[in-house]
Amino acid sequence: MRFLWIFFSAYLDNCYHIIFVALNQTFFVSYADFPPILGVEAPKTQDFGRWYKRWKGKTAPDFWTQFYAHQFKNALSNSRQLAWGRLVAEVKSLLSNTALKQLRDAYAYEKYWRKKCLKGRSTYSSIISTKSSIVTSNVRANL
């Protein structure tokens, strides 16, 4: 099946929105649904108010947790991982307790592997290869 994607960006209800239009389908996504990222202005007090209003007092969508865990895992340096951790700390009031625990665990896990695997190494790929070999040897030992 072929899709023709058309992208619109509009400012409605004090919020930017993205509308994707495909053949016989339309998707509406608000920028308010996207988690804050590094490299842009940090969230302000007004942003928090808009998020709470948009989510009707609920917590951030679940994909925020997955997104930040992915950023922790794929950070190319300790300083980048720390920067993502600080950003999560800024928006922690938007996250559920379960999401915060998952993110703390993910951060600690990646920090552990980064520390363990970077002894004498300097690249991210060395972390991945060391992680895989240790996990593989542990699986074989348990068989």
C-alpha positions, 0 to 999 in steps of 0.5 A: 500500500502506498502513502502520500504524506502531507505535513502541516504545522499550525498554531492552535489553542496556544500550541503548535500542532502537526497534522499528517495526511495520508491517502484516506487517513489523517493523524493529528499530533500536538507538539505538546505530546513530544518530550523535551529534548536537549539542544533546545530551550529548557521547559518553562513554567508555562509549558508545565501548565500547558502539559497539565491542561492538555493531559487533564492533570494526568501524567506524561504519555508512556512513550516519554519513558521509552524515549528517555530510556532510549536516550540514556542507552544511546548517549555517546558519552558520560556527559551526554548521559548526565545531560539527559538525566538532568533534563529528566530531573527537570520534568520529573513532576510530569512523570508517574512514580512508575515511570520515574523508577523505570528511568532511574533503573535505566539510567543506573543500568547504563551508567554501570555498563558505561563505567564497567566497559569504558575502562581502557576503551573510548568508544560506544561500540566497545561498550556494546560489544563488551555488553553482548559478550558478557550477556552471551557468556552468562546465558551460556553458563545458565544453560 
